[in-house]
Amino acid sequence: HPSWRLCAQAGLALKGGCGEEKDVPVEEPAALKSVHGGCDEEGDATLEEPSALTSVRIELLTEKGEEGELYCAFPPLYAHQVFGQNETLPSGCDAVNISYSAISLLPSVTVSGPDTSAAEACIRTGCPADYAESRDVVLSEARNATATTLDAWKLVASYGEGELSGRSALAVEALQLRRGGRTSRFEVRLVDREEDAGFLARLQSLSTWLIERHSNLANFSALCLWETSSLPAAPSATTKKARLGNGAQASSRGAQAERRLVGFVTLCRDCLEE
Protein backbone atom coordinates (compact mmCIF):
# COMPACT_ATOMS: atom_id res chain seq x y z
CA HIS A 1 0.00 0.00 0.00
CA PRO A 2 1.45 3.42 -0.94
CA SER A 3 0.93 4.78 2.55
CA TRP A 4 3.50 2.39 4.00
CA ARG A 5 6.21 4.21 2.05
CA LEU A 6 5.72 7.27 4.25
CA CYS A 7 7.50 5.54 7.11
CA ALA A 8 10.70 5.23 5.07
CA GLN A 9 11.11 9.03 5.23
CA ALA A 10 11.48 8.78 9.01
CA GLY A 11 13.84 5.83 8.87
CA LEU A 12 11.12 3.36 9.81
CA ALA A 13 9.77 0.41 7.87
CA LEU A 14 7.01 -2.13 8.18
CA LYS A 15 8.90 -4.65 6.04
CA GLY A 16 12.30 -5.80 7.15
CA GLY A 17 14.45 -8.45 8.69
CA CYS A 18 15.21 -10.18 5.41
CA GLY A 19 18.74 -11.36 4.70
CA GLU A 20 20.25 -12.56 1.48
CA GLU A 21 19.05 -16.13 1.94
CA LYS A 22 15.41 -16.51 0.98
CA ASP A 23 14.64 -20.15 1.74
CA VAL A 24 13.98 -20.38 5.45
CA PRO A 25 12.72 -23.73 6.78
CA VAL A 26 9.53 -23.13 8.72
CA GLU A 27 7.82 -25.88 10.63
CA GLU A 28 4.22 -26.34 9.64
CA PRO A 29 1.81 -25.16 12.35
CA ALA A 30 0.34 -28.02 14.34
CA ALA A 31 -3.20 -26.94 13.45
CA LEU A 32 -2.41 -27.58 9.79
CA LYS A 33 -0.84 -31.03 10.06
CA SER A 34 -4.23 -32.70 10.14
CA VAL A 35 -5.75 -30.68 7.30
CA HIS A 36 -2.85 -30.69 4.82
CA GLY A 37 -2.95 -34.41 4.25
CA GLY A 38 -3.19 -33.73 0.52
CA CYS A 39 0.36 -32.35 0.39
CA ASP A 40 3.15 -34.64 -0.77
CA GLU A 41 6.50 -34.95 0.96
CA GLU A 42 7.97 -32.03 -0.95
CA GLY A 43 5.18 -29.76 0.21
CA ASP A 44 3.17 -29.33 -2.97
CA ALA A 45 -0.28 -28.09 -1.99
CA THR A 46 -3.46 -29.46 -3.46
CA LEU A 47 -5.26 -27.31 -5.98
CA GLU A 48 -8.33 -27.03 -3.76
CA GLU A 49 -6.51 -25.00 -1.12
CA PRO A 50 -6.58 -21.24 -1.84
CA SER A 51 -3.43 -19.19 -1.43
CA ALA A 52 -3.27 -17.20 1.79
CA LEU A 53 -1.43 -14.41 -0.03
CA THR A 54 -4.55 -13.66 -2.07
CA SER A 55 -7.31 -14.90 0.24
CA VAL A 56 -6.23 -13.12 3.43
CA ARG A 57 -7.18 -9.45 3.75
CA ILE A 58 -5.82 -7.12 6.44
CA GLU A 59 -7.49 -3.78 7.11
CA LEU A 60 -6.84 -0.78 9.34
CA LEU A 61 -10.04 0.88 10.56
CA THR A 62 -9.88 4.57 11.52
CA GLU A 63 -12.38 6.80 13.29
CA LYS A 64 -14.42 6.87 10.09
CA GLY A 65 -14.26 3.19 9.29
CA GLU A 66 -14.19 2.31 5.61
CA GLU A 67 -15.26 5.84 4.66
CA GLY A 68 -12.11 7.44 5.99
CA GLU A 69 -9.31 8.93 3.94
CA LEU A 70 -6.77 6.89 5.87
CA TYR A 71 -8.62 3.58 5.73
CA CYS A 72 -6.62 0.92 3.93
CA ALA A 73 -6.76 -2.82 3.24
CA PHE A 74 -3.98 -5.00 1.86
CA PRO A 75 -2.90 -8.66 1.49
CA PRO A 76 -0.09 -10.11 3.61
CA LEU A 77 3.46 -10.17 2.30
CA TYR A 78 4.12 -13.52 3.96
CA ALA A 79 1.88 -16.26 5.36
CA HIS A 80 4.23 -19.21 5.90
CA GLN A 81 4.62 -18.46 9.61
CA VAL A 82 0.88 -18.90 10.07
CA PHE A 83 -0.25 -21.40 7.42
CA GLY A 84 2.93 -23.32 6.69
CA GLN A 85 5.55 -23.17 3.96
CA ASN A 86 2.96 -23.60 1.18
CA GLU A 87 1.10 -20.48 2.36
CA THR A 88 -2.27 -22.07 1.65
CA LEU A 89 -5.44 -21.88 3.71
CA PRO A 90 -6.65 -25.05 5.45
CA SER A 91 -9.31 -27.13 3.74
CA GLY A 92 -12.76 -25.71 4.33
CA CYS A 93 -11.57 -22.11 4.58
CA ASP A 94 -12.31 -19.78 1.66
CA ALA A 95 -11.16 -16.37 2.90
CA VAL A 96 -9.87 -14.54 5.97
CA ASN A 97 -10.40 -10.90 6.99
CA ILE A 98 -8.26 -9.49 9.81
CA SER A 99 -9.37 -6.09 11.11
CA TYR A 100 -7.24 -3.80 13.27
CA SER A 101 -8.05 -0.54 14.96
CA ALA A 102 -5.72 1.91 13.24
CA ILE A 103 -4.74 3.45 16.59
CA SER A 104 -4.79 0.83 19.34
CA LEU A 105 -4.40 -2.15 16.96
CA LEU A 106 -7.23 -4.07 18.64
CA PRO A 107 -7.70 -7.00 16.19
CA SER A 108 -10.49 -9.31 15.12
CA VAL A 109 -10.61 -12.30 12.77
CA THR A 110 -13.43 -13.17 10.38
CA VAL A 111 -13.09 -16.50 8.55
CA SER A 112 -15.49 -17.64 5.84
CA GLY A 113 -16.01 -21.14 4.51
CA PRO A 114 -17.69 -24.43 5.44
CA ASP A 115 -15.04 -25.22 8.09
CA THR A 116 -13.26 -22.28 9.73
CA SER A 117 -11.89 -23.89 12.89
CA ALA A 118 -8.45 -24.87 11.53
CA ALA A 119 -7.79 -21.42 10.01
CA GLU A 120 -8.83 -19.66 13.20
CA ALA A 121 -6.58 -21.93 15.25
CA CYS A 122 -3.61 -21.22 12.98
CA ILE A 123 -4.09 -17.46 13.25
CA ARG A 124 -4.55 -17.40 17.01
CA THR A 125 -1.50 -19.63 17.46
CA GLY A 126 0.77 -18.00 14.86
CA CYS A 127 -0.33 -14.43 15.64
CA PRO A 128 -1.33 -14.42 19.31
CA ALA A 129 -3.19 -11.33 20.54
CA ASP A 130 -6.32 -10.32 22.45
CA TYR A 131 -8.71 -10.69 19.50
CA ALA A 132 -12.09 -9.00 19.80
CA GLU A 133 -15.29 -10.98 19.33
CA SER A 134 -16.15 -9.33 16.01
CA ARG A 135 -15.19 -6.68 13.48
CA ASP A 136 -17.98 -4.46 14.83
CA VAL A 137 -16.20 -4.31 18.19
CA VAL A 138 -12.98 -3.18 16.51
CA LEU A 139 -14.85 -0.58 14.45
CA SER A 140 -16.56 0.78 17.56
CA GLU A 141 -13.22 1.00 19.38
CA ALA A 142 -11.63 2.84 16.45
CA ARG A 143 -14.49 5.35 16.23
CA ASN A 144 -14.36 6.06 19.96
CA ALA A 145 -10.59 6.49 20.17
CA THR A 146 -9.47 9.76 21.74
CA ALA A 147 -6.34 11.87 21.51
CA THR A 148 -5.25 10.60 24.93
CA THR A 149 -4.73 7.15 23.41
CA LEU A 150 -1.47 8.35 21.85
CA ASP A 151 -0.57 10.89 24.52
CA ALA A 152 0.20 8.07 26.95
CA TRP A 153 3.36 7.28 24.98
CA LYS A 154 6.50 9.41 24.94
CA LEU A 155 6.70 11.75 21.95
CA VAL A 156 10.06 11.39 20.20
CA ALA A 157 9.50 13.51 17.07
CA SER A 158 6.74 15.36 15.26
CA TYR A 159 6.77 16.80 11.77
CA GLY A 160 4.55 17.89 8.90
CA GLU A 161 4.22 16.16 5.57
CA GLY A 162 6.53 18.64 3.87
CA GLU A 163 9.28 18.79 6.48
CA LEU A 164 10.99 15.48 5.66
CA SER A 165 9.65 14.80 2.18
CA GLY A 166 11.88 17.25 0.36
CA ARG A 167 8.87 19.14 -1.04
CA SER A 168 8.99 22.89 -1.27
CA ALA A 169 6.42 24.97 0.59
CA LEU A 170 4.69 25.66 -2.73
CA ALA A 171 4.55 21.94 -3.56
CA VAL A 172 3.09 21.17 -0.13
CA GLU A 173 0.45 23.85 -0.59
CA ALA A 174 -0.45 22.47 -4.02
CA LEU A 175 -0.75 18.98 -2.53
CA GLN A 176 -3.09 20.24 0.17
CA LEU A 177 -5.25 21.99 -2.40
CA ARG A 178 -5.55 18.78 -4.42
CA ARG A 179 -6.61 17.01 -1.23
CA GLY A 180 -9.32 19.55 -0.48
CA GLY A 181 -7.31 21.32 2.22
CA ARG A 182 -6.46 18.14 4.09
CA THR A 183 -3.10 18.18 5.89
CA SER A 184 -1.09 15.49 7.63
CA ARG A 185 1.27 15.45 10.58
CA PHE A 186 3.34 12.55 11.82
CA GLU A 187 4.36 11.60 15.34
CA VAL A 188 7.02 9.14 16.41
CA ARG A 189 6.28 7.76 19.88
CA LEU A 190 8.14 5.30 22.08
CA VAL A 191 6.08 2.39 23.38
CA ASP A 192 8.05 0.78 26.19
CA ARG A 193 5.99 0.65 29.38
CA GLU A 194 5.14 -2.60 31.14
CA GLU A 195 1.44 -1.82 30.78
CA ASP A 196 1.89 -1.63 27.00
CA ALA A 197 2.51 -5.38 26.68
CA GLY A 198 -0.95 -5.88 25.15
CA PHE A 199 -0.33 -3.28 22.45
CA LEU A 200 3.09 -4.75 21.66
CA ALA A 201 1.53 -8.20 21.30
CA ARG A 202 -0.96 -6.75 18.82
CA LEU A 203 1.92 -5.11 16.97
CA GLN A 204 3.70 -8.46 16.69
CA SER A 205 0.54 -10.13 15.40
CA LEU A 206 0.44 -7.58 12.57
CA SER A 207 4.15 -7.75 11.79
CA THR A 208 3.97 -11.55 11.38
CA TRP A 209 2.23 -10.95 8.05
CA LEU A 210 4.81 -8.34 6.96
CA ILE A 211 8.21 -9.73 7.96
CA GLU A 212 9.72 -12.81 6.32
CA ARG A 213 11.66 -13.98 9.37
CA HIS A 214 9.50 -12.93 12.25
CA SER A 215 10.31 -13.71 15.88
CA ASN A 216 7.91 -13.28 18.78
CA LEU A 217 9.97 -11.17 21.15
CA ALA A 218 9.49 -11.29 24.90
CA ASN A 219 11.36 -8.15 25.92
CA PHE A 220 11.25 -5.27 23.47
CA SER A 221 10.13 -1.71 22.90
CA ALA A 222 8.84 -0.10 19.72
CA LEU A 223 9.12 3.21 17.96
CA CYS A 224 5.77 3.76 16.26
CA LEU A 225 4.88 6.30 13.59
CA TRP A 226 1.31 7.62 13.51
CA GLU A 227 -0.23 9.89 10.92
CA THR A 228 -2.92 12.42 11.79
CA SER A 229 -4.82 13.71 8.77
CA SER A 230 -7.01 16.78 9.32
CA LEU A 231 -9.54 18.63 7.24
CA PRO A 232 -9.98 22.22 8.50
CA ALA A 233 -13.38 23.26 9.79
CA ALA A 234 -15.55 24.95 7.19
CA PRO A 235 -16.52 28.58 7.92
CA SER A 236 -20.05 29.31 9.10
CA ALA A 237 -22.45 29.57 6.20
CA THR A 238 -25.98 30.83 5.79
CA THR A 239 -28.38 28.53 4.05
CA LYS A 240 -30.65 29.59 1.24
CA LYS A 241 -33.61 29.64 3.64
CA ALA A 242 -31.73 31.91 5.99
CA ARG A 243 -31.02 34.28 3.13
CA LEU A 244 -34.75 34.37 2.48
CA GLY A 245 -35.24 35.65 5.99
CA ASN A 246 -36.45 32.71 8.10
CA GLY A 247 -33.41 32.82 10.37
CA ALA A 248 -32.27 29.25 9.76
CA GLN A 249 -28.54 28.78 9.48
CA ALA A 250 -26.39 25.88 8.43
CA SER A 251 -24.22 24.63 11.23
CA SER A 252 -20.50 24.94 10.63
CA ARG A 253 -18.67 21.70 10.04
CA GLY A 254 -16.20 20.82 12.73
CA ALA A 255 -12.62 19.94 11.97
CA GLN A 256 -12.34 16.32 10.82
CA ALA A 257 -9.33 14.27 11.82
CA GLU A 258 -8.23 10.68 11.38
CA ARG A 259 -5.26 8.81 12.77
CA ARG A 260 -3.56 5.55 11.98
CA LEU A 261 -0.33 3.67 12.49
CA VAL A 262 1.84 3.88 9.38
CA GLY A 263 5.17 2.42 10.50
CA PHE A 264 7.15 0.93 13.37
CA VAL A 265 10.54 -0.46 14.32
CA THR A 266 11.22 -2.80 17.24
CA LEU A 267 13.98 -2.25 19.80
CA CYS A 268 15.30 -5.40 21.49
CA ARG A 269 16.15 -4.37 25.05
CA ASP A 270 18.13 -7.54 25.69
CA CYS A 271 20.62 -6.43 23.03
CA LEU A 272 21.12 -2.95 24.45
CA GLU A 273 23.77 -2.09 27.00
CA GLU A 274 22.58 -0.79 30.36
GUMILUM-353031 format. One line per 4 residues: their letters; for each residue x, y, z of C-alpha. Coordinates in Angstrom, 2 decimals. Each point is the difference from the previous one (the first is absolute). Layout:
# residues N
A> X/Y/Z ~ ...;
This chain:
# residues 274
HPSW> 0.00/0.00/0.00 ~ 1.45/3.42/-0.94 ~ -0.52/1.36/3.49 ~ 2.57/-2.39/1.45;
RLCA> 2.71/1.82/-1.95 ~ -0.49/3.06/2.20 ~ 1.78/-1.73/2.86 ~ 3.20/-0.31/-2.04;
QAGL> 0.41/3.80/0.16 ~ 0.37/-0.25/3.78 ~ 2.36/-2.95/-0.14 ~ -2.72/-2.47/0.94;
ALKG> -1.35/-2.95/-1.94 ~ -2.76/-2.54/0.31 ~ 1.89/-2.52/-2.14 ~ 3.40/-1.15/1.11;
GCGE> 2.15/-2.65/1.54 ~ 0.76/-1.73/-3.28 ~ 3.53/-1.18/-0.71 ~ 1.51/-1.20/-3.22;
EKDV> -1.20/-3.57/0.46 ~ -3.64/-0.38/-0.96 ~ -0.77/-3.64/0.76 ~ -0.66/-0.23/3.71;
PVEE> -1.26/-3.35/1.33 ~ -3.19/0.60/1.94 ~ -1.71/-2.75/1.91 ~ -3.60/-0.46/-0.99;
PAAL> -2.41/1.18/2.71 ~ -1.47/-2.86/1.99 ~ -3.54/1.08/-0.89 ~ 0.79/-0.64/-3.66;
KSVH> 1.57/-3.45/0.27 ~ -3.39/-1.67/0.08 ~ -1.52/2.02/-2.84 ~ 2.90/-0.01/-2.48;
GGCD> -0.10/-3.72/-0.57 ~ -0.24/0.68/-3.73 ~ 3.55/1.38/-0.13 ~ 2.79/-2.29/-1.16;
EEGD> 3.35/-0.31/1.73 ~ 1.47/2.92/-1.91 ~ -2.79/2.27/1.16 ~ -2.01/0.43/-3.18;
ATLE> -3.45/1.24/0.98 ~ -3.18/-1.37/-1.47 ~ -1.80/2.15/-2.52 ~ -3.07/0.28/2.22;
EPSA> 1.82/2.03/2.64 ~ -0.07/3.76/-0.72 ~ 3.15/2.05/0.41 ~ 0.16/1.99/3.22;
LTSV> 1.84/2.79/-1.82 ~ -3.12/0.75/-2.04 ~ -2.76/-1.24/2.31 ~ 1.08/1.78/3.19;
RIEL> -0.95/3.67/0.32 ~ 1.36/2.33/2.69 ~ -1.67/3.34/0.67 ~ 0.65/3.00/2.23;
LTEK> -3.20/1.66/1.22 ~ 0.16/3.69/0.96 ~ -2.50/2.23/1.77 ~ -2.04/0.07/-3.20;
GEEG> 0.16/-3.68/-0.80 ~ 0.07/-0.88/-3.68 ~ -1.07/3.53/-0.95 ~ 3.15/1.60/1.33;
ELYC> 2.80/1.49/-2.05 ~ 2.54/-2.04/1.93 ~ -1.85/-3.31/-0.14 ~ 2.00/-2.66/-1.80;
AFPP> -0.14/-3.74/-0.69 ~ 2.78/-2.18/-1.38 ~ 1.08/-3.66/-0.37 ~ 2.81/-1.45/2.12;
LYAH> 3.55/-0.06/-1.31 ~ 0.66/-3.35/1.66 ~ -2.24/-2.74/1.40 ~ 2.35/-2.95/0.54;
QVFG> 0.39/0.75/3.71 ~ -3.74/-0.44/0.46 ~ -1.13/-2.50/-2.65 ~ 3.18/-1.92/-0.73;
QNET> 2.62/0.15/-2.73 ~ -2.59/-0.43/-2.78 ~ -1.86/3.12/1.18 ~ -3.37/-1.59/-0.71;
LPSG> -3.17/0.19/2.06 ~ -1.21/-3.17/1.74 ~ -2.66/-2.08/-1.71 ~ -3.45/1.42/0.59;
CDAV> 1.19/3.60/0.25 ~ -0.74/2.33/-2.92 ~ 1.15/3.41/1.24 ~ 1.29/1.83/3.07;
NISY> -0.53/3.64/1.02 ~ 2.14/1.41/2.82 ~ -1.11/3.40/1.30 ~ 2.13/2.29/2.16;
SAIS> -0.81/3.26/1.69 ~ 2.33/2.45/-1.72 ~ 0.98/1.54/3.35 ~ -0.05/-2.62/2.75;
LLPS> 0.39/-2.98/-2.38 ~ -2.83/-1.92/1.68 ~ -0.47/-2.93/-2.45 ~ -2.79/-2.31/-1.07;
VTVS> -0.12/-2.99/-2.35 ~ -2.82/-0.87/-2.39 ~ 0.34/-3.33/-1.83 ~ -2.40/-1.14/-2.71;
GPDT> -0.52/-3.50/-1.33 ~ -1.68/-3.29/0.93 ~ 2.65/-0.79/2.65 ~ 1.78/2.94/1.64;
SAAE> 1.37/-1.61/3.16 ~ 3.44/-0.98/-1.36 ~ 0.66/3.45/-1.52 ~ -1.04/1.76/3.19;
ACIR> 2.25/-2.27/2.05 ~ 2.97/0.71/-2.27 ~ -0.48/3.76/0.27 ~ -0.46/0.06/3.76;
TGCP> 3.05/-2.23/0.45 ~ 2.27/1.63/-2.60 ~ -1.10/3.57/0.78 ~ -1.00/0.01/3.67;
ADYA> -1.86/3.09/1.23 ~ -3.13/1.01/1.91 ~ -2.39/-0.37/-2.95 ~ -3.38/1.69/0.30;
ESRD> -3.20/-1.98/-0.47 ~ -0.86/1.65/-3.32 ~ 0.96/2.65/-2.53 ~ -2.79/2.22/1.35;
VVLS> 1.78/0.15/3.36 ~ 3.22/1.13/-1.68 ~ -1.87/2.60/-2.06 ~ -1.71/1.36/3.11;
EARN> 3.34/0.22/1.82 ~ 1.59/1.84/-2.93 ~ -2.86/2.51/-0.22 ~ 0.13/0.71/3.73;
ATAT> 3.77/0.43/0.21 ~ 1.12/3.27/1.57 ~ 3.13/2.11/-0.23 ~ 1.09/-1.27/3.42;
TLDA> 0.52/-3.45/-1.52 ~ 3.26/1.20/-1.56 ~ 0.90/2.54/2.67 ~ 0.77/-2.82/2.43;
WKLV> 3.16/-0.79/-1.97 ~ 3.14/2.13/-0.04 ~ 0.20/2.34/-2.99 ~ 3.36/-0.36/-1.75;
ASYG> -0.56/2.12/-3.13 ~ -2.76/1.85/-1.81 ~ 0.03/1.44/-3.49 ~ -2.22/1.09/-2.87;
EGEL> -0.33/-1.73/-3.33 ~ 2.31/2.48/-1.70 ~ 2.75/0.15/2.61 ~ 1.71/-3.31/-0.82;
SGRS> -1.34/-0.68/-3.48 ~ 2.23/2.45/-1.82 ~ -3.01/1.89/-1.40 ~ 0.12/3.75/-0.23;
ALAV> -2.57/2.08/1.86 ~ -1.73/0.69/-3.32 ~ -0.14/-3.72/-0.83 ~ -1.46/-0.77/3.43;
EALQ> -2.64/2.68/-0.46 ~ -0.90/-1.38/-3.43 ~ -0.30/-3.49/1.49 ~ -2.34/1.26/2.70;
LRRG> -2.16/1.75/-2.57 ~ -0.30/-3.21/-2.02 ~ -1.06/-1.77/3.19 ~ -2.71/2.54/0.75;
GRTS> 2.01/1.77/2.70 ~ 0.85/-3.18/1.87 ~ 3.36/0.04/1.80 ~ 2.01/-2.69/1.74;
RFEV> 2.36/-0.04/2.95 ~ 2.07/-2.90/1.24 ~ 1.02/-0.95/3.52 ~ 2.66/-2.46/1.07;
RLVD> -0.74/-1.38/3.47 ~ 1.86/-2.46/2.20 ~ -2.06/-2.91/1.30 ~ 1.97/-1.61/2.81;
REED> -2.06/-0.13/3.19 ~ -0.85/-3.25/1.76 ~ -3.70/0.78/-0.36 ~ 0.45/0.19/-3.78;
AGFL> 0.62/-3.75/-0.32 ~ -3.46/-0.50/-1.53 ~ 0.62/2.60/-2.70 ~ 3.42/-1.47/-0.79;
ARLQ> -1.56/-3.45/-0.36 ~ -2.49/1.45/-2.48 ~ 2.88/1.64/-1.85 ~ 1.78/-3.35/-0.28;
SLST> -3.16/-1.67/-1.29 ~ -0.10/2.55/-2.83 ~ 3.71/-0.17/-0.78 ~ -0.18/-3.80/-0.41;
WLIE> -1.74/0.60/-3.33 ~ 2.58/2.61/-1.09 ~ 3.40/-1.39/1.00 ~ 1.51/-3.08/-1.64;
RHSN> 1.94/-1.17/3.05 ~ -2.16/1.05/2.88 ~ 0.81/-0.78/3.63 ~ -2.40/0.43/2.90;
LANF> 2.06/2.11/2.37 ~ -0.48/-0.12/3.75 ~ 1.87/3.14/1.02 ~ -0.11/2.88/-2.45;
SALC> -1.12/3.56/-0.57 ~ -1.29/1.61/-3.18 ~ 0.28/3.31/-1.76 ~ -3.35/0.55/-1.70;
LWET> -0.89/2.54/-2.67 ~ -3.57/1.32/-0.08 ~ -1.54/2.27/-2.59 ~ -2.69/2.53/0.87;
SSLP> -1.90/1.29/-3.02 ~ -2.19/3.07/0.55 ~ -2.53/1.85/-2.08 ~ -0.44/3.59/1.26;
AAPS> -3.40/1.04/1.29 ~ -2.17/1.69/-2.60 ~ -0.97/3.63/0.73 ~ -3.53/0.73/1.18;
ATTK> -2.40/0.26/-2.90 ~ -3.53/1.26/-0.41 ~ -2.40/-2.30/-1.74 ~ -2.27/1.06/-2.81;
KARL> -2.96/0.05/2.40 ~ 1.88/2.27/2.35 ~ 0.71/2.37/-2.86 ~ -3.73/0.09/-0.65;
GNGA> -0.49/1.28/3.51 ~ -1.21/-2.94/2.11 ~ 3.04/0.11/2.27 ~ 1.14/-3.57/-0.61;
QASS> 3.73/-0.47/-0.28 ~ 2.15/-2.90/-1.05 ~ 2.17/-1.25/2.80 ~ 3.72/0.31/-0.60;
RGAQ> 1.83/-3.24/-0.59 ~ 2.47/-0.88/2.69 ~ 3.58/-0.88/-0.76 ~ 0.28/-3.62/-1.15;
AERR> 3.01/-2.05/1.00 ~ 1.10/-3.59/-0.44 ~ 2.97/-1.87/1.39 ~ 1.70/-3.26/-0.79;
LVGF> 3.23/-1.88/0.51 ~ 2.17/0.21/-3.11 ~ 3.33/-1.46/1.12 ~ 1.98/-1.49/2.87;
VTLC> 3.39/-1.39/0.95 ~ 0.68/-2.34/2.92 ~ 2.76/0.55/2.56 ~ 1.32/-3.15/1.69;
RDCL> 0.85/1.03/3.56 ~ 1.98/-3.17/0.64 ~ 2.49/1.11/-2.66 ~ 0.50/3.48/1.42;
EE> 2.65/0.86/2.55 ~ -1.19/1.30/3.36;
